[in-house]
Amino acid sequence: MTTHSLKEIIQVPVATLYHVCEGKVIYLIDLEESAYMLSLDSMEDEWKAIYLQPEMKTIHLMRWIRKGIEKQDGTFIQVK
């Protein structure tokens, strides 16, 4: 699989809500040749005042994408 830089990933216009389960919110970021999933914990304090939209601008999720890339803790994974 080809990995992409943060800059390439945030150039995708929108991330699509994939599913919500047990406080985890999963967004799909679909590049032409690959896709990434971002898992967010909606129970964190900073998410209590954020509206979840079916589509969010990918750049608005950049903070959590960067954390997932840096920590490699499974919150941001390449799925395709």
Residue pairs with C-beta under 8 A, 6 or more apart in sequence:
1 34
1 78
1 80
2 33
2 34
3 78
4 31
4 34
4 36
6 62
6 65
6 66
6 69
8 31
9 29
9 31
9 36
9 58
9 65
10 58
10 59
10 62
10 65
11 58
12 29
12 30
12 31
12 58
13 57
13 58
14 55
14 56
14 57
14 58
15 27
15 28
15 29
15 38
15 55
15 56
15 57
15 58
15 61
16 27
16 28
16 29
16 30
16 54
16 55
17 25
17 26
17 27
17 28
17 52
17 53
17 54
17 55
17 56
18 26
18 27
18 28
18 37
19 26
20 26
20 42
20 52
23 41
23 42
23 43
24 39
24 40
24 41
24 42
25 39
25 40
25 41
25 42
25 47
25 52
26 37
26 38
26 39
26 40
27 37
27 38
27 40
27 56
27 61
28 35
28 36
28 37
28 79
29 35
29 36
29 37
29 38
29 58
29 61
29 65
34 78
34 80
35 78
35 79
35 80
36 65
36 76
36 77
36 78
36 79
37 76
37 77
37 79
38 61
38 64
38 65
38 68
38 75
38 76
39 68
39 74
39 75
39 76
40 47
40 64
40 75
41 47
42 52
58 65
64 75
64 76
65 76
67 75
67 76
68 74
68 75
68 76
68 77
69 76
